[in-house]
């Protein structure tokens, strides 16, 4: 079955072909005919299953050539994080231009004035996070009365992250009878409440958990001594290929990234404590291959969509089975092969197996030591160079620490800043 068979706009098909995308993924085959015909959709599929194009092609085909009034978009895509919103827009924006549409990201951490200016000019498609969208609604910079198509991406994550009241408030403001498409990896009580209240006779297409059980993804638990965990983690990070290491806290992410850099592994840390500019730089370096390892927290990693990640490592075991699946979904994307590894001590072994069982995953267990045969076979671990990596971000932080963050506290030559003398007219005006 081709995109033409699925009734996708011919202009969009040309753009897809130019990007070497010629065959639809299963989730696209399943949802596009009903979505293009205007029906409400409930699509369940893991991260990496092609959901963005599934809803993106549908709304672009339906809105082809339409114009939006100032501050009144026609389509809304809700995302739990700004990273994911930006990546959705990266997919939608190039395609939208081929059908005379345009899009705008509305999210915190990005230019407030640019978002307002774009909305005032009139933009048909808005990709937004709930918090910033509600802020703009309250300040009357956007109205949702004309929204004909609403998409909730990663709806289960939004429910978990406490966005549910805001999501309901937003949906209540959209056009009654408009099309609604909800895409989710799992369906629990909170997500089910959205389906029952806001979707009318939805057509359900379920590919849930296909990525966690497919033959192109293998799952392992590596049992080790606690005293050797740091060394083993560094050796895994020194492997060839892109790897993502998951930890639970922001402090833990920074600490692990620093230790890896000191061991000679070029790695970036991604978490909610960093500015948007910092997060964008870290993610772009990872995508471009300037760094092959990324340390991330669960919340920050919601927007990591990189197709060539071959290894996911749970340095800290996830809190629940849904987090396990979300993390695992960062590898084996777009039909590629991937490996998911959980690091555990002997005491943690039983708990990790129980967590995996709830996720519908069966783990291959190995006991490992630094650079032993089992570790290398499963992860491709290698000996780090031992030459510390000095990152630009680290150098900046060090400089700010010395000067208190005061810009211009040192001269260009690196010497101390000279104390300026009052000018004559300033001395005359000195208060007595």
Secondary structure, DSSP 8 states (H G I E B T S, - for coil): --TTTTT--HHHHHHHHHTT--S--HHHHHHHHHHHTT--EEEEE-TTSSHHHHHHHHHHHHHTT---BTTB-SEEEEESSHHHHHHHHHHHHHHHHTTT--EEEE-TTS-HHHHHHHHHH--SEEEEEHHHHHHHHHTTS---TT--EEEEESHHHHHHTT-HHHHHHHHHHS-TT-EEEEEES---HHHHHHHHHH-SS-EEEEETTHHHHSTTEEEEEEE--GGGHHHHHHHHHTSSSEEEEE-SSHHHHHHHHHHHHHTT--EEEE-TTS-HHHHHHHHHHHHHTS-SEEEE-TTGGGG---TTEEEEEESS--SSHHHHHHHHTTSSGGG--EEEEEEE-TTTHHHHHHHHHHTT---EEEE--TT-HHHHHHH------------HHHHHHHHHHHHTT-TTSB-TTSSB-------HHHHHT---
